[in-house]
Amino acid sequence: MEDRKRAIVADHDDAGPPSKRQATAANGASRMDADKEKDVENYQKDAILRQMKEYKRTCKDLESEVKDLSRRATYHDDHIRLIDAWFSQLLDEIQVVVNGTPPVANDAEQFRSSLLTESNPAFEEHLSSRSSKIRDVIKDIYGRIPQTSPEVKELQERMSALLAAEKAHLMELQRVTAEKESLSDRLESASYRYLVAEKKLDRAKSAAVQKLEQQAVLKRDDDTTKPSKDQPVKDEKAETNGVVDPAAASAAESGRREAVAAAEKRKLQVEQLEAENKRLMEDLTAAKTKAATVTDDDYAKTGLFTIAKSQMEDMITRLNDLKATNTQLQEDIKKLQAERTNSRSQMEEESRSAINENESQLARSETDLSRIRNLRDELQAELNVLKSTQTNSSAAIEASTELANARDLRIQALESEVERFRLQVGEKQPSSDEDLDNLGIEELRTQLRSVKQQHQLLSNEMPSMESAWRKSSGLASKKVSDQTAVEEMISRSNAEKAKAEQKYFASMKTLDSRQNEIRLLKMQNQKTSEIVSQLKDAEQATRLLAVVLEKQVADAKEGLSRLEGQNRNLQQKISEGDVSLQTAKTEVSELKKVLQTKDETTHKASSERRKMEVELSECKAKLEDSKKQVELLKKRSATGDGTAADDWRRMGICPVCNVNLRNTALKLCGHVFCNGCIQTLITNRSRKCPTCTRNFGNNDSMPVHLN
């Protein structure tokens, strides 16, 4: 579906007008006569020639631009490398000459250096225009350097010259390396193009292309007349309904002959292989029957029978020895069982006594733990009671201190009142005041009136204040007494609560301790039962293991003695058999190698012979076809028929445009057209083969190389 969608815009590479559908006989267009077709063909050829010339001119211009750019790039690369080398040489010479920060010298010597001087042509080409300025600047730097001995100057000049030569060589090396890299890239691209051309040449020389050429020679051998004016030049638009293509028929006939010849040859080879297989099967059945009907005498004559007989005699003697040792071992087993029962009873008594001792020690530790916990709880309760009483007493003390402060304030007020009464009665004279002495009579009268009025107000306020103070003091004392009573009651209740909690906690702890003791006793009982069962199982396992080990020890002793005797007998046999075995191995290996080489040679020879026979039969069939084709060509050349050139032209020229060569094939149907016609069909969205009208997509075409 993507291939059938119409493109939004045309391809930007198309320089001509928009493509249209090709007007051919297949889509109902009118036919042209031969002269008009020839004119159209000549016009198309002229247009193609003009376009090719324009492409050549463009290519020449681009090549000249590329050459100019490559020359300029090479020049700039050399310039950059030379500048880099020059500055590297400058830094090296300054590093050689300058040591530290020398004082300024008045008599500066003429600057002498080897910084790629005018003797170097590359320097003249690149840096001669800027050398004077750079030298003037560097002269000032070198003028500040103190004078040195002639030997040091000579060494510095030699070192500078050597460094300059080194930089020149490095610059040349970089240039040669860059050229080498570019040449290597060009070599890789050329080798790739060479490989592609070699593949194309191999494909052109292949058997398939030669067969196509032969088919092209034999194509349309029955069509001796030229096409008329009203017949379009389009041979591949041949209908297949009842009409047979002569080229396809001849190719099919030649293929049939080759297949028949190859089948006959393979049939002969299969018959030979069946006869050989039959002979081998007969030999195999004879060998199987001989192996199945072996008699006792044949077995007795074998070396394996003699070895088995000697081994059986040895086994009989060993069996008698084993019976004697078995009786002795049974007596030893009885003694060991009695010793084991005694040791087991002793171990059980020791373990039982240890368990009882551990249980009694555990009970003592648990009683001590419960006693310590009770003491801890009592002390904790006493501590809580003391803390509560301390908090209550602190509250009462704070209330009493507040009450005492209130009484002190009341005492101070009463003292001031007493002083006032004394002044009023006259027992005490008031203190002299200079301000009052300076005042007048009227002022004193007014001040006296105000003082009397204030005194009257204070005297009126005093009874109410006294009654309020008495009530407040009574209430405060009552509240203090109530608070002390409440605190005493709270302390008693806290003490009773602590005692009750202590009793409750003690009872709960005793209950928990009893439950823990019961749980521990149950667990101990379960563990003891498990231990007893494990001990019983272990006892049975040890008994079985002891029996097995005793048997193994007896068997091992017997086997050891037996093996020692066998070893002595076998050592001699082995020494004798090694020699014969080595000789037999060498003979067998040599025979195997000979057989393998023979089998390989025979297999290769037979396979090659079969292949060559098949190829020979195919070649014979091809030879017959080629002889027929040669005779047919001779007849055509004798009669002077000129349709061969037209056939060759029809075979090489695209049948749609009748101008370009066939260089593009459709993958789905295999028909070949020119690339322009295929692209025109794709752009016009008529993606159907002009010959067989089969649909194809954008990626269903491939290039075809005919050279």
Phi, psi and omega in degrees: 000330178293326181290332183272356179285143180282136180292149181288312179231161179283166180293135182287348179276347181283113182273336185274191179290165180299142183289146176237169180290135182291130180276102180235174178292339182288326182259017171089016179281161180285147181274148178255157177280176186293319182295318180293321177299320179294319178297317178297319180296316179296321179296318179295321179295317178298319179296317179296320180295317178297319179296322178295319178297319177297319176299320179296317179298316178299320180296319179296316179299316180295321178295319177296320177296319179297318178298316179298316179295319178295320178296316179294321179295320178297317179299314181294322177298316177297320179299315181293318179297319180294318178296317178300315179294322181296314180291326175297318177296320178299313179296321179296317180293320177296321178293328179288317188278313188274132175229104182081209179242094185284161176288164182281127179261136181283319181267082181284135181276158178298135182289126177232131184207168178243037185282070177050065187291187187294348177291341180271121181294327178297322177295317178300327184284326190251317192242008182293331182287333183253000185293322184296316180296317181295321179294319179298320180291321184284335178299320179297322179293315181288336178291339179275354181275134179293155180289146180239178181289158179298326180296318180294321178297318180297317178297320179296319179295318179296318180296320179295319179296318179295318178296322178295318177297321179296316179296322178296318178294320178296320178297317179296323179296319178297319179296316180294323179296318178297317177297321179297317179297317179295319179293324178295321176297318178295323178295319178297315179296321179293320178295323178296316177297325178295318179296319178297318179294324179294321177297318178297320179295318178297320179294324178291329180273003185288166182292328181295318179294321178296322178295320177298323178295318178297319178296324178294326178293320183272002185286139177056045177288338179270344182271096185261353181258150178279158178289143180284176183291326181272005179260125181289149179278087184202095186274331184281358175268043181274137179277147182253008181277086177094349181253130183259133177285124183296321181295316178295322179294317179294320178296318178296321180295317178295319177297322179296318179297316178299316180295321179295317180295316179295322180294320178297317180294319178293327177296317177298318179296320178296320177298318178296317179295323177294321177296317178296320179296322178296318179296318179294323177295320177297317177298322181293317178295322177297319179293322179294316179296322178294322179287331181280335185253045178278134182270172178294325178297322178295319177296319182295332181281347182282156178288331180295322179295317179296319179296317180295323179295316179295322178294324179295318178298319177297322180294323179297314179297320179293325179296319177298318178296323180293324178298317180296315179292332180294316178299318179294320180291327177297319177298318179296325180295319179299316178298318181293325177296319178297316178297324181291320178297318178297314181295324180293316179297320178297317179295322178296318178297316180296318180293323179295314179298320179295322179294317179297317179297318179294322179295317179296319178296322178294321179295318178298316180295326179291319177297316177299320180295318179295320178297317180295322179294320178297316178298319179298320180294320178298314179297323179294320179295316178300319179297320178296319179297315180298319179297318181294317179296322180296318179296319179295316180295323178296323178295318179295321180296319179298318179296318180294322178295320177298318178296321179295321178297320178297320178295320178299317178297320178295323179295318179297320179296319179294321178298317178296325178293321178297317178299320180295318178297322178297317177296324181291320182286327181107008178292337184224136180273141178287157181286147182289144181227122182295328181294319179293327179293328183278344183284161177270181184288319181294317179297319180295323179297313180298319180293325179293319178300314181297322180293320179296317179299317178297320180295321179296318178296318180294321179293327176289326182284333188298315181299318180294322179293321179295317180294321179295321180293321180297315179298316182293322178293321178296315179297321181295316179295321178296319180295322178295316179295319177297319180297317178297321180294318179297320180295319178297319179295319180296320180295320178295317180295323177296320179295316178296320179297317180297319179295319180294317178296322178297317178296318180296314181297323179295317179294319179295322179294320177296322178295316179297320179296321178294316179297320177296320178297318179297316180297317180296320179295319178297316180296320178296321179296316179296318180296319179296320178294319177296320180296319179296316179295320178295321178295322178295315178297319179295324179295315178297318179296320179294323177297310179299319180295321179296319179296315181296318181294322178296318178296318180295321178297316180296315179298321180294318178298314181296314180297324179296314178296319180295318181292328176298317178294318179296322181298317179297320180288324185281335179301317180293318180295322181294317179299322178288322183286335179297319181296311180295326180293318179298316178297318180295321179298315179299316179296316181296317179298319178296317179295321178298316179299316180298316180296318179298316179297319179294316179299316180298315181296317180294319180296314179297317182295318180294317179295317178296321180296317180296316179298317182294324178295317178297315179298323179296318179295318178296318179296323177297316179297318177298322180297319178297316178297317180295324177297316178298318179296320179296316178298319179297319178294322177297317178298318180295316179295326179290319180284344178075036180286133182257014181281348182296316180297319178296321178297316178298319180295316178298326181288326184266335185266145179296130181285348182275306180265342179058028181232305186273162177283155176283110181229007180221130181246147175273130185290330188282316184249341177089000179285149188245132176221182176276160183293325180296318179294320179297315179295325177295317178297322181291316180291327177280358177063027172251070187277070176225143180294130179295341183269309185247002179053040178262138183291147175214165183249189182293325185259017182262019178240153180216147180287149179237129181252117182261358179250000000 
